[in-house]
Amino acid sequence: MNENIYNCISEYANIADPQYAIMLKGKWGCGKTYFIKKWIEDYKKEHKEEDTNSIDLKPIYVSLYGMKSIKEVNLAIDRELNPLFYGKAATVIKGVANLLGKVVFNTKLDFDGNCKDETTLSTSLDALSFLRLKDESIKGVKFIVFDDLERCLVEMKSLLGYINFFVEHCGCHVIIIGDTNHLERDNQSILTEFKEKTIGREFEILPDVEGAIDYFLEELSCNYLKSQRDIIIKVFKKTETSNLRLLRQCLFDFRNQLNNVEEPIEETNFFLRNFLMDFIVVYAEYNQVKHHDLIKHWYNEYNVALFKKDDENNLVNGILRKYSEIYESSSYSIWNPEMIQIIADHISTGMSLSKTMVSGLSNSSKVLPCWERLDGYYKLDNHSFKALCKEVVEALTSGMIESPYIVGTMIGFLGHFDANDLYHVSKTDLRKIFVRLSNLIKNADSLQNLYRTRSSFIQGCNYVKRNEVNIPLTDIFIQHFNQKFDERCKELPDPMQKLLRSISEENVKLLEIIDKEPYPDRSSDYTSRAIFESENASVIFDGLKKLTNEGRHIFAQFVASHYMFGCNCKDIGNRYVADKPVLQDLKYMIDNKVKSTKILERMSYKAISDNLERAIKRCEGVSIV
C-alpha cells in the first residue's frame, strides 16, 4: 500500500496550487521519515536542474524535533532555501538579482565568484515572503515536508497556523508527518480542527521492511552487510517489531564494530553470519519492555531456565522457540548464553565488540554446509568430492533445504557434474529429487509466493548453468519443476480472483486498488488483463446481493475503471475478449434482479447492468467513449 501513497504524493507534487496539505501518520519507527526522504531523493533525480540562471526549487525537508519557536522553524527552512540561490559554479544565480528588494536575506551574495561580497543583507531570509513570490526566475516546486510533529515543542495552534500559511497563501505543497497517537489530548483536538480545514489527504505508512533495509544498506556502504541482505530481512521479520529506526541503529552499530576488525571478512563465514543474526535479535528484544531485563541478564536467566518446566510462562524458552526456525541449519550454538550476554552488555554499556569478533573469526572452523562448499569442488581430491556430492544429494532428498535458490543451485551443480561426467545421480535419488521439487511447489501458499519460488529456483540453476548450453540433467529438473509450477498456478487464485470470489462490503473498495497493481508474474497490471475469464458469474452475483447500495455503486465504478471507459482504446485488440461470456451471464442475472427491486436498490443494480453492457462492448473491441 505504501507504493500507492508514493504515487499519490507524486501526483500531488504536480498540482500547480493544491490549496491542501497531506498528512502521513504511523507508529514511531515504522519508516515514515525513510519513506518521505526516499520520495524526495527520487523526485530530485527525476527533476534535475535545467536552467542555471533561475532558482530551481526542490522539496524541502524540516524536522520539527525539539523546536521551541516559530523562529527556529523558519530558520530551518532558510537553511534549506539559501543554497538554492547558487549555481553549479557556486556563484549566485543571475535571477536572484531580480528578487532583491522583494525579499530580505542574511546570506552574503557573491555575483562573480571572486570571493568578494558584492551584496550583504543583514536580516533573515523571510521564507513566507519568498515563497509567496511569483517570479519568472523561481522555478521548480514549492514543497515543504514537516516531520516529527508530535516531537515539536511549539504551541500546537501557532505551529499549525504557521504551516497553514504555506498552504493557503503561498500555494505550497505541504506534507505533515507524525505519530498522532503520541500527541496530548488538547493538541489532538487542535489537530482535528486543522485537518478539517487544511488536510486534503491522510495516509498511514506501514513498515516496508525490505525497501527500508535496501535503503539502509546503501547508506552503510558495507559490502559484508549487503551480502547478508536476505538473512537480515528474515531475522528482523522474525523479531515481530515494526521499528525500522531501531533496525537502522542496529545495522549502523554492527557496521561500526566490524570496521574495527582487521581480520579478512568472508561472506560465508558462519561465525560472523550467526553473530549478525544474534546481534539483530538481541537489539530487538532488548528494546522491548517485556524482555529488556531478561536480555540484560541473559546468562543467568538462561541457566536458571534450563531447570524450569517448559511452559508458557517461561520467557527464556518462549524466546528460544520464537527464533529456533532461523537457526535450524546453523552449526552455531543457538542463542549461546555467553555471546548473547556480550552483545547485551555492548548495548547497555557501549563496550567494544572488536575482540569478540576478531576471536570468533580467527578461531572459527568455517565448517560450511555442503551447498556452500560446492563452489570450490575443483580443489578437492576424488574421495572428498564424492563425499560432498553424496552429502548434497542427501540434503536435497531429505527436504532439509527450504530455500528455492539453494535447491536450484544444488541441482545446477549436479547437472554440471553429470554433463562433465564427474558424478551421476542414481535413478532412486533422481525420483526423490523430483518429489522434493514437487513439494517445493506445493509449499507455495499464494500465487505471489509461487512466482517468487520459481524466480529463486531458476536463479539458483542459472548461477551454475551460466553460459553452458547443453546440461541435460538440469534441463530435465527444470522441465519437471515448470510442469508442477503450471499445475499449481491453476490451483492458486491471484489476489483479484480471491476478491471477486468473496466480494463483501469490507473489501469491495480493494477491487480498484488491486486492479492497478502488477500481476504476480510482474508482466502487466490487472487493468491490462481479462480478469473475469475463470470466474463463476453466480458466485460474483451472490456477493453483489450482499452489498449495500453504496457497495454496488463501488463495484459498478470498478467495472468502468477496469475496462477504461474514459479511454478511446483503438489498439486494445482482443485483450478482454475472454471476459465476455462471464460478463454476459452476470448481466443477465443483474437484469433479472433489476426487475424485482425498487427505488435506490434498483438504481444500484441498474448502475452495474449499464456498466456491464459497456464492458461487453469493450470485450468486442467496440469504442465506448
N, C-alpha and C positions, 0 to 999 in steps of 0.2 A: 504493500500500500504506500510505502514511502516514495516509490517511483512516481505514483500518481500525484503526490504532493509536490515532488520535484518539478513535474511538468506544469502543475498549476502555478507555481512561483515563476517559472519561465514565461508563461503566458501573461502573468500579472506584470512582469517587467516590461512587456511590450505595449502595455496600455499607456497612452500618452499622458493622461491626467486622471488616475484611478479614483481619487477622492475617497478612498477607503484603505484601511490597513489590514494586514494579515496577522493572525495570532498563531504561533506554534507552541504547543504545550506538550508536556511529557514528564515522566519521573526523572529525578536527578540521576545523571549518569547514563541516560538512555541513548545519548548520541545526538541531542538537538544541536549543540554547537558544531560537532563534527559534520552534521548534515548540512547546515547552512554555509559553513566555510567551504565545504566541497562544492556546493552550488556556486558560491561566489568565485571560487577558483576556476570552475568550468566556464562560467559566464565571461570572465576576463579573457580566457583563452579564445572563446568564440567571438569576442568583440574587441579585437586588437585596435590600437590607436592608428588612425589613418592620416589625420591632419595634424602635423606637429605645430601648426600656427594657431591652434584653438585649444581650449580647455576641454579635455575629454574625460568627463565624469565617469567614475566606476562605483560599484556598490561599496558603501562604507559600513564597516562593522565596528560597533561600540559595545563593550561590556560595561554594564551598569554596576557591576560587583563593587560594593563598598563606597560608591559615590555618595557624597553628603549634600551636594548642592547642584542646582541647575547650571551654575557657572562651570563646575567640573565636567558635566556632560558636554556643555558647549565647547570647552577646551579640547575634549577628546575628539569631537567632530572636526575642530580647527586643525588638529594634528593630522587627521586623515585627509583634509582638503588641501592643506598647504603644498604638499608635494605635487599636486595635480597642476600647479601653475608653472611647472618646469618642463622643458622639452627633453629630448634624448641627450642633448649636449649639456645638460644641467644648467641651461640658461633659461631665463623667464620667457614663456611663450609670448609672441608678439600681441596676441589677442588680449593679454592681461592689461595692457596699456589702456584699452577702451573701457575697462571697468573701474579704473582709478577715479575716485570721486563718488562712485556709487557704493563702494564697499570699503571698509577700513581694515587694513592688515597690520599684523605685528611682525610680518616676515620681511627680511631685508631682500630687496629685489636687485638682481644683477642682470642688466639687459644684454650686455655684450660679452659676458664671460671673462672679463678682465680682473675679476675678484675685487672690484671696487663697487661700493654701494651707490648706485645712481639714485635710488629712492629708498628711504627708510621711514616707515609709518609706525607710530608709537603704540597704538592701542590694538586690541584684539580683533581678529577677523570675526565679523558678525555672520555666523553660519546661516541664521534665519534670513538675514538681509540678502546674503549672496544667493541662497537657494530660491529666493523669490524672484530673482532677476530673470528676465527673458532677453537674452543677448545672443547674437549670431556666433560669438566666439565661445559660447558654452554649448558643448555637445555631450553626447552620452546619455546616461540615465541618472536621474535623481533618486537614489535608492539608499535607504539607511536601515540597518539592522540594529535593533536594541536588544541585547541579550541579557540574561540574568536579572529579569525584572524583580523576582522575589528577593534578590540579594541587594537591591538598591536601598540606600538609607534616606533618599529624598522623600519628602512628604508626597504620598501617592497622588493626591489630587493635582498638585503642582506639576509633578512629573508627567502625568498623562495629559494635562493641559498643554504642556510644552511639546510633547510628542504629537498631539493633535494639530498643533500649528503647522508642522511639516506636512501633514496630510491635507488639511483644509485650505491653507493659504499659500503653501509653497509648491503644491502639485507633486509632492514626493511620493515615491513608493516606500512604504514603511512596513517592516516586519518586527513584531514584538515576540520575544521568546522567554519562556519561563515555566516553572513548575507552580501553577496557581494553587496547588494544594498546600503549599508552604507559606502562602500569604496569610496575614492576620485577617480576622473576620471582617473588620471595618474596611480594610483595603480590598477584600474580595467584593464587598458591596460597591465600592467606588469603581472597581474594575468592571463590574457588571453593567453599571451605567455607561461607562466609557465604551464598552463593547456595542451597546445598542446604537450608539451614535457613530462610532468610528470603525469598528471591526466589521469587515465585509465577509471574510472567510476565516474559519478557525479549524486547525488541524491538530491531530495528536501524532507525534513522532514515536514510532515503535523502534525498538532496538534492531539495527541491521548489523548483526554480528560479523558476517563475512565481509561486507563492504567496509565496516569500520576497521577490521583487522588489516585489510589490504591497505587502507589509508595510513594506519599506524606504522605498518612495515615500511612503507615508503618514507615516512618521517624518520624512522630509525636508521635507515641505510645500513642495516646489519644483514649480511649475506646468510649468516647461520640462521637467524630467526626467520628470514624469508624462506629458507629451505624447510622449515618446520611449520609452515602455514597451516597445513591440514591438521596437524596434531594440536596446534594452538586452538583452532576452531573447535575441534572435537572435545578437548578438555574444558574449555571455557563454557561451552553449552552444557556440559555435564554439571558445572557448578550451580546451574539454575539461577544465576544472577543476571540482571539486565544492566548492570552498572558498567558501561563501556569506558567511562572515565577511569574507573578502578583498573580495568584491564590495561589501558594505555599506561597508567602509572606503573603497573606490574612489569610490562614489557620494557619500558624505558629503564627501570631499575635493573632488570636482568641484563639488558644490553650493557649498562654501565659496569656491572660486576664482571661481565665477560671481557670487557675492554682491558681489565686489569690482569687478564690471563695471557701469558706469553706462550703457553703450550700450543702446538698446532691443533686446529679445530677441524674435526671431520664430521660431515653431516650425519654419518651413520653411527657415530659413537653413542653407544647405548647409555652410558652413564650420563652424558650431558643431556641427551634427549629426555630421559626419565627425570633428571634433576629439573629440567624446564617444566615438565608435567607437574611435579611436586610443587614447584615454585608458584605456578598459576593457581593450583588448588589451595595451597596454604594462604596465599594472598586473599582469595575469595572467602574462605571460611573464617579467617582471622577477622575480617571486616563485617562479619555477621554477628549481631549481638548475641544470638543464641549459642554460637560456637566460639566466641572470642576467647574466653578464659580457658576453654578446653584445648584450643590450639596453642595458646600461650604456654600451657603446662603439659604439652602433649606427651612428653617422655614418661612422666609419672602416671598420667591418666591412662595411657596405652597399656602400661604394665599392670595397672590395677584391673583394667577391663578384661585382661586375659583370664582372670579367675572369676569373672562375673558370668551370670547366665545371659545367654544371647537373647535379650528381649527388646521390646520396642523402646524402653526407657534407657537402654544402654546407648548413649550418644556416640561412643567410640565405634562400636560395631555398626551403628547406623551409617556413619561416615565411610567406614570400610566397604560396606555393601554398596553405598552410593557410587563409589569410584572403582569398584573391582573390575567392571567391564573394560575400562580403558587400559588396565594393566594386564589383561588376560595373557597376551602373547609376550609379555616382558620377562627378561631374565633378571630383572632388577627387583629387589625386595619391595613388596607393596607397602607403601607408607612406612618406610623404615623409620622407627621412632627417633633415632639419633639425627637423621637427616632432616626430618620434619621439625625437630626442636631447633636445629641450627638455623633453618630458614625463618622460623617464628622469632628467634632471637634477633636475627638480622632486621626483621620488620619493626620490632619493638625498640631496638637499641641502635640500629644503624651499623651494627658490626659487619665488617667486610667478609665477603664470602670467597675471596680470591684463593685463600689457602685450601679451602674445602674443594673448590673447583679444580685447582691445579692437582691436588692429591688424587681426586677422583679420575681425572683424565690420565694421569700418569700410571695409576695402578689398575685402570680398567682393563679387563681381559679382552674387551672388544669382541666378545663372542656374539656374532650376528646371526639372526635367523637365516635359514637356508636360502630364502629368496633374495636376501641382501648380499649373499656371498656368490651369487651367480655371475655377477659382472666380472669377477676375477677368476672364472673357471679355468681359463687357459694357463694359469700359473700353477695349477695343481698337478700332482702325479696321477697316474691312472687309477690307483686304488682310491685316493681321496675324491677324484672326480666321480667315479661310480657311486661311492657312498653319498656324495652330495646329490646326485640325480635321484637315487632311491629316497633320500630324505625329502626332496622336492615332490616326488610322486606321492609319498605318504602324506605330506602336508596337504596336497591338493585333494586326494581321495578321502581324507578324513573329514574334510569340511571345516577345518580349524581356521581357514583364512576367509575373512568376511569381505575384505576389500576387493572389488571387481578389478581395480587396476593391478593389484598384486597377482590376482589369479591370471589376468591377461598376460602379465609379464612372465610368469612361470610357464604358461602354455607357449608363449613366444619362444622362450629358451628351449623348451622340449622340442618344438618344431624345428628350431635351428639345429639342435643336436641331431635330430632324426635325418634332416636333409643332408647333413655333412657326415653321416654315418659314424657319429660319435657315441650315440646312445639311443636305443629303441625301446619305447614303452610297450609292455606286454598287452595282449588283447584284453586280458582281465582288467588291467588298470585303465585301459582306454575306456572300457564300458563304465567304470567307476567315475572317471573324469567327466564323461558325458552326463552322468547322473548329477555330478556336482554342478555343472553348468546349468542344468535344468533347474536345480534348486536355487541357484543364484538368481535366476529369472523369477522364480516363484516368490522369492523373498521380497521382491519389489511390490509394495502395497499401494502404490499410486502410479499413474502414468508418468508424472514428473520424475519419480524415483526410478522408474523403468528406463526412461531415456537417459538419465544420469548414469545408471548401471551400464547401459550399452556403451555410452561415450567413454566411461572409465575403462571398461574391459578392452575396447578396441585400441585406446591409447596405450594400454599396457602391452598388447600384442605388437603394436607398431613400434614400441620402444626397442624391441628386439628385431623385428622384421626389417625396419628401415628401408634400405634400397634393395634388399633381396626380393626377387620376384617369385621364384619357384620354391615355396615351402609348403609342400602338400599337407603335412600333418596339421600345421597351424591353420591352413585354409579349411580343412575338414572340421576342426574345432569351431572356427568362426561360422562356418555354414550351419552347424548344429545349433550354435548359440543364436544365430539370426532366425532360424526356424522357430525355436522356442520363444524368441522375442516377439515374432509376428503373432504367434498363438496367444501370448499373454496380452498383447496390445488389444486384441479383440475382447478380452475378458475385463480389462480395466477401463472404466469410463473416464473421459477427460473432465476437467473442472466444469466446463459448460454442460456436458451431459449430466453430471451429478445435479446441477442446479435445475435443469429442465425436467428431470425425473422426480424432483422433490420441491416444486415451487411452493413457497409459503409467503406469508406476509413479512416474515423476518428476512428472507433472502431475495425477494423479487428485485430489489434495487441493485443487487450484486450482478444481475444479468448484464446490464450495460457496462459495468466496470470490468467484468471478466472479458467481455466482448472486445475490449481494447487491448487486452493483454496477449502476449505471444502464446501460440500453441506450444505444448510441452517439447516438441522437437525443434522449436525456435525457427521454423521455416516461414511462418507468417503469423499474423494475429487472427483472432476468431472472425473478425469482420470480413476477412477475405475467404472464408470457408463456408461450405454448406454444413450447417450445424443441426438441422432437423432430420437429416437423411436417415439416421439409425434410430430415431425416436418413435415412440408409440403415441399417436395422437390422443388416444383415450387417457393415457396417463397424464399428459400435459393438461388435457381438458379437466380432469378430476382436480388437479392442482389449482387451476384457474377458478373453479367453482368455489374453492375455499377462501379465496381472496376477498378483501373488501373492494368496494368500488374504486377506491384510490389505487389499490394494488393492481387491479385490472387495467387501469389507465397507464400505470407504470409499465406493465407488460406490453401494452399497445405501443408506447413510446419506444420501448426496446426493439420491437419489430421494425419500426420506422428507422431507428438508428442503425441496426444491423444491415438492413438492405439499402441503406444510404439513399433514402427518398429525396434528400436535398441535392443529390448529385446527378448530373447527366452522364452516366457511365456508358458511353457508346462502346467502349472496348471491354465491357465486362464479360462478354462471351457466355460460356456455359458454367460459370463459377457456381451458381446457386441451383442449377437445373435439378440436382439430386434431391433438393428440399421439396420440390413441387408436390409429389404425392401426399406427403405428411401434412403439408400446409393446406391442401385441398380437403383432406379428411378432417382436420382441425376446424377449418372454416365451416364445413357442413354441420359439425356439432355446435359450434358457436351460433350459427344462424338459427338452428332449432331452439337454442336457449333464448335468443332474442325474442322469439315469438311468445315465449312463456313468461317473460319478465316485464316489469313495468318501471316507469319513471327513471330514476338515476341508475338503478341496476341495469335496466335495458340499455341505457346510454353507454355504460361501461363495456358491456358485451359488444355493442354496435361499434365502438371505437376499435376493438380488437378485430372484428369482422372486416371493417373498412381497410385497416392496415394489412390484414392477411390477403385481401384481394389485390392490393397493390404489390405486396411481396410476391404473389404468384406471377404477376405480370413481370416483375423483375427477374424471376426464375426463367421466364420465357424469353428474356432478353429485350423486353419492351421498355422504352424510355418512359419514366413516370414522373418526370419533373413538371 
